[in-house]
Amino acid sequence: GCVVKPYYQDDQVTLYHGDCLEIIPRLGPVDLVVTSPPYNMGKQSGAYANMRDGYRSYSDDRGDAQYVAWQKSVISALWDATAPSGAIFYNHKTLIRDGAALPPTRYVPDGVTLRQMIVWNRGGGFNHSPSHFCPHHELILLLAHRDFRLKDRPASAAGDVWNLGIDHKAHDHPCAFPESLPTTAIAATDAKVILDPFAGSGTTLRAANDLGRKAIGIELDEAYCEMIARRLDQMCLDFGGAP
């Protein structure tokens, strides 16, 4: 197939600008995926509606059936792209629509193995509604191939509840997760190549680089790609040269 030209590249990190469903099949196998897709939050209003405008080039307001099909397609492509000993850390949250909870497990397609659900305790929330208790957590689905293992027994001590808070820096992105989230996932494994198909503000790429792993990011929005490139360039300066 056609070779995709990186938007940004250094010794450790490669970033592609484009649709992840088009780019993932063109990549070689990766060891680990750590990602968080848009949540399909729909139309929002009010003082705490951080996603009222969606993302820069994506409205985050698909029909439910279309969104579910899209996420199943993405996870299927990621599953095919990970090595036999690889895994996907897929961060999403339970949405409540028309009074019913819609857990992210419904995005896992047939043939993909859900090994564990990890709770990310954000330490608070802002989706106040009289219909339900304010959610303080999100979920990280560990979708693991049969041969996936943590790097050693002590790595298991991180447990299945990660008290990580939220990212207050935000990096000009409405939904950045804290760097501690991908750091916790990556550090628990021996994965050498990490992929984030929804690179956003570049947090997974930064975390992988800091841990000495190679990272591949895909981002649909060029403005976010530019922001990631600036963040990675600054990282080079922080470390006094090439990472």
JOJO-V841851 format. One record per helix or strand. SS is the DSSP state (H for helix, E for strand). FROM is the first residue (numbers start at 1). LEN is the number of residues. If there is no record, write none. Layout:
<<SS,FROM,LEN> <SS,FROM,LEN>>
//
This chain:
<<E,8,2> <E,13,5> <H,20,7> <E,30,6> <H,64,18> <E,82,11> <E,95,3> <E,100,3> <H,104,4> <E,114,8> <E,129,1> <E,132,1> <E,137,8> <H,153,6> <E,161,3> <H,170,3> <H,179,9> <E,193,4> <H,203,8> <E,214,6> <H,222,17>>
//
